[in-house]
Amino acid sequence: MEQKKHLDGIAVAALLICCLSWGGQQVAIKLIAADISPVMQATIRSIGATLLVGLWALIRGESLLERDGTLRAGIVVGLLFSIEFILIYWGLEFTRASRAIIFLYLSPFVVAIGTHIFIPGERLGFAQLMGMGVAFAGVIVAFGESITLPSRQMLVGDTMLVCAAILWGATTVVIKASPLAKVSESKTLLYQLAISAVILPIGSWALNEPGVVNVSVLAITILLYQTVWIASVTFLAWFWLIRHYPAPKLASFTFIAPLFGVFAGWLVLDEPLTPALLIAMVTVTAGVYLVNRRT
């Protein structure tokens, strides 16, 4: 398997598509929360995506039951993935989506620290770490109005999103530093989807969620989008990228995702395109460039 040290055109194109797709997820979750409770949304997504990715692997003739030393790491990433999404979906009931985005995108720093400790060949230099700081500052500029003193309820949600960011970053590090880095992206993703398909409904029950309250056209549309495109197609692309490219550089690129979400709000919902957003776009782009430039 070819390991590349820098992001090429294929990686950049795939990352842009993934970031564009992920940008508005937190808003979408809150949009249908009255129809389908948040963790139940994640449950439906994981169950549907497990079937789709499993079918994709069978069509490609992949041997999913082969003993390849990935079981232990697969269970770990499955548990991390499950708890991460419980915290994201549950946390959004307590805090605003814009605040959630800021805290969730602490994840690239977790990846940078984790790879520095466990994957010496992917360590970032000082200039690249500065680039990550610049990119994160751009995210804060974009959502600066959300940086206010939180209420007790918002503080609970903020804490959940910070923990989710740590788990997201830890999942990437475990995949990159374990035998999962050498198996197909379908098998890596199936570990996470299948385990979460079991754990998430238990989480929904434990949280005493109402579950599916109203089956609206909007709810069905968003769930199909989340299941087919996000959890199946873009997650497969993400794990393929993790196998072939340096994890910290990939993670730094995700700072672009929340800006796409704000830009989509301007394009689709006619929300104002503020000077702060334009500054944020330039700042994030500069930060991502610093992380990925060839020295």
C-alpha positions in Angstrom: 0.0 0.0 0.0 1.5 3.3 -1.1 1.9 5.9 1.7 2.2 9.5 0.6 3.8 12.3 2.6 1.8 15.1 1.0 -1.7 15.7 -0.1 -2.0 15.5 -3.9 -4.8 16.6 -6.2 -6.9 13.5 -5.6 -6.7 14.0 -1.8 -7.6 17.7 -2.0 -10.6 17.0 -4.2 -11.9 14.2 -2.0 -11.4 16.4 1.1 -13.2 19.3 -0.4 -16.2 17.1 -1.2 -16.1 15.6 2.3 -15.9 19.0 4.0 -18.6 20.4 1.8 -20.8 17.5 2.8 -20.0 17.7 6.5 -20.4 21.4 6.9 -24.0 21.6 7.8 -24.5 18.4 9.7 -25.1 20.0 13.1 -27.7 22.3 11.7 -29.4 19.3 9.9 -29.5 17.3 13.2 -31.3 20.2 15.0 -33.6 20.8 12.1 -35.4 17.5 12.5 -34.9 17.0 16.2 -38.6 17.6 16.9 -39.5 14.8 14.5 -36.8 12.3 15.4 -34.8 12.6 18.6 -31.1 13.2 18.0 -29.5 9.9 19.1 -32.3 8.0 17.4 -31.2 9.8 14.2 -27.7 8.5 14.7 -29.1 5.0 15.3 -31.1 4.9 12.1 -28.1 6.3 10.2 -25.7 3.6 11.6 -28.1 0.7 10.9 -28.8 1.8 7.3 -25.1 2.6 6.6 -24.0 -0.8 8.0 -26.2 -2.5 5.4 -25.1 -0.3 2.6 -21.4 -0.6 3.3 -21.6 -4.3 3.9 -23.3 -4.7 0.6 -20.6 -2.7 -1.1 -17.9 -4.8 0.4 -19.7 -8.0 -0.7 -20.1 -6.7 -4.3 -16.3 -6.0 -4.3 -15.6 -9.5 -3.0 -13.9 -8.3 0.2 -13.3 -10.9 2.9 -14.7 -9.2 6.0 -14.3 -12.2 8.3 -10.7 -12.9 7.6 -8.4 -13.0 10.8 -6.1 -10.1 10.2 -5.4 -8.9 13.7 -7.8 -6.0 13.5 -10.5 -7.2 15.9 -9.2 -5.5 19.1 -8.5 -2.2 17.3 -11.9 -2.5 15.5 -13.8 -2.8 18.7 -11.9 0.2 20.2 -12.7 2.5 17.3 -16.3 1.2 17.2 -16.7 2.2 20.9 -15.0 5.6 20.3 -17.2 6.2 17.3 -20.4 5.3 19.1 -19.7 7.4 22.2 -18.6 10.3 20.0 -21.9 10.5 18.2 -24.0 10.0 21.3 -22.1 13.1 22.7 -22.6 15.1 19.5 -26.3 14.3 19.0 -27.1 14.6 22.7 -25.0 17.7 23.3 -26.8 19.6 20.5 -29.9 19.5 22.8 -28.1 21.7 25.2 -26.0 24.1 23.1 -26.2 26.0 19.9 -25.0 24.4 16.6 -22.6 27.3 16.0 -20.9 26.7 19.4 -20.9 23.0 18.8 -19.0 23.5 15.5 -16.2 25.5 17.3 -15.7 22.8 20.0 -16.0 19.9 17.7 -13.2 21.2 15.5 -10.7 20.9 18.3 -10.3 17.4 16.9 -7.4 18.2 14.5 -5.3 19.2 17.5 -6.0 15.8 19.1 -4.8 14.1 15.9 -1.7 16.2 15.8 -0.8 15.3 19.5 -1.7 11.7 19.0 0.3 11.2 15.9 3.3 13.0 17.4 3.3 10.5 20.3 2.3 7.3 18.4 3.3 7.8 14.8 6.7 9.5 14.6 6.8 9.5 10.8 3.8 11.9 10.7 4.9 14.5 13.2 4.2 18.1 12.3 6.8 20.8 12.5 6.5 24.1 14.4 5.3 26.0 11.2 2.6 23.4 10.6 1.4 23.5 14.2 1.2 27.3 13.8 -0.8 26.7 10.6 -3.3 24.6 12.6 -3.6 27.4 15.1 -4.3 30.0 12.4 -6.9 27.8 10.8 -8.7 27.3 14.1 -8.6 31.0 14.7 -10.4 31.4 11.4 -13.2 29.1 12.7 -13.5 31.2 15.8 -13.7 34.4 13.7 -16.5 32.8 11.6 -18.5 31.9 14.7 -17.3 34.6 17.0 -20.7 35.7 18.0 -21.2 32.3 19.7 -18.3 32.9 22.0 -20.2 34.2 25.0 -20.4 33.2 28.6 -22.4 30.0 28.6 -25.4 29.2 30.7 -25.2 26.1 32.9 -27.1 24.2 30.3 -24.9 25.4 27.4 -21.8 24.5 29.4 -23.0 20.9 29.6 -23.5 20.8 25.8 -20.1 22.5 25.2 -18.4 19.9 27.4 -20.0 17.1 25.5 -18.8 18.5 22.2 -15.2 18.9 23.5 -15.3 15.2 24.6 -16.7 14.3 21.2 -13.8 16.1 19.5 -11.3 14.2 21.6 -12.9 10.9 20.6 -13.1 11.9 16.9 -9.3 12.6 17.0 -8.5 9.5 19.0 -10.4 7.4 16.5 -8.2 8.7 13.6 -5.1 8.1 15.6 -6.0 4.5 16.6 -6.9 3.7 13.0 -3.6 5.1 11.7 -1.4 3.5 14.4 -3.1 0.0 14.4 -3.5 -2.9 11.9 -6.6 -1.1 10.7 -4.3 1.1 8.6 -3.6 -1.9 6.4 -7.1 -3.3 5.7 -9.8 -2.0 3.4 -11.7 1.2 4.3 -14.9 -0.8 4.1 -13.9 -3.1 7.0 -12.6 -0.2 9.1 -15.9 1.7 8.6 -18.0 -1.5 9.2 -16.4 -2.0 12.7 -17.6 1.5 13.6 -21.0 1.4 12.0 -21.9 -2.2 13.2 -20.9 -1.5 16.8 -22.6 1.9 16.9 -25.8 0.3 15.4 -25.9 -1.8 18.6 -24.8 0.8 21.1 -26.7 3.9 19.9 -30.2 2.5 20.4 -29.3 1.6 23.9 -28.0 5.2 24.3 -31.3 6.6 23.0 -33.3 4.4 25.4 -31.0 5.3 28.4 -31.5 9.0 27.6 -35.3 8.4 27.6 -35.6 9.9 24.1 -39.1 9.9 22.5 -37.6 8.4 19.3 -39.5 8.8 16.1 -42.3 11.3 16.7 -43.2 12.4 13.2 -42.2 10.9 9.9 -42.0 14.1 7.8 -40.7 14.5 4.3 -37.9 16.7 5.6 -36.9 14.1 8.2 -36.8 11.3 5.6 -34.8 13.4 3.2 -32.2 14.4 5.9 -31.9 10.8 7.2 -31.4 9.5 3.6 -28.7 12.1 3.0 -27.0 11.3 6.3 -27.2 7.5 5.8 -26.4 7.1 2.1 -24.1 10.0 1.4 -22.5 11.0 4.7 -22.1 7.8 6.7 -21.5 5.5 3.6 -19.9 7.5 0.8 -18.0 10.3 2.5 -16.9 8.1 5.5 -15.5 5.5 3.1 -13.6 8.2 1.3 -12.3 9.6 4.6 -11.0 6.2 5.7 -9.4 5.6 2.3 -7.6 8.9 2.8 -6.4 7.9 6.3 -4.8 4.8 4.8 -2.8 6.7 2.2 -2.0 10.2 3.5 -0.7 11.7 6.8 -3.4 12.0 9.4 -2.5 15.4 10.8 -2.6 17.0 7.3 -6.0 15.4 6.6 -7.3 16.5 10.0 -6.2 20.1 9.4 -8.2 20.2 6.2 -11.4 19.6 8.1 -11.3 23.2 9.4 -12.8 24.1 6.1 -16.0 22.1 6.8 -17.7 24.6 9.1 -17.1 27.5 6.7 -18.9 25.5 4.0 -21.8 25.2 6.4 -22.0 29.0 6.9 -21.5 29.6 3.2 -24.4 27.1 2.4 -26.6 29.1 4.8 -25.9 32.2 2.8 -26.5 30.4 -0.6 -29.6 28.4 0.4 -31.2 30.2 3.3 -30.3 33.8 2.3 -28.4 34.3 5.5 -26.0 37.3 5.5 -22.5 36.9 4.2 -20.6 38.9 6.8 -17.1 40.4 6.6 -16.1 38.1 9.5 -16.9 35.1 7.3 -14.8 36.4 4.5 -11.9 37.0 6.9 -12.4 33.5 8.3 -12.3 32.0 4.8 -8.9 33.7 4.1 -7.6 32.8 7.6 -8.6 29.1 7.4 -7.2 28.8 3.9 -3.9 30.3 5.0 -3.7 28.0 8.0 -4.4 24.9 5.9 -1.8 26.0 3.4 0.8 26.3 6.2 0.1 22.8 7.4 0.3 21.2 4.0 3.0 23.2 2.2 6.1 21.3 1.2 9.2 22.4 3.1 
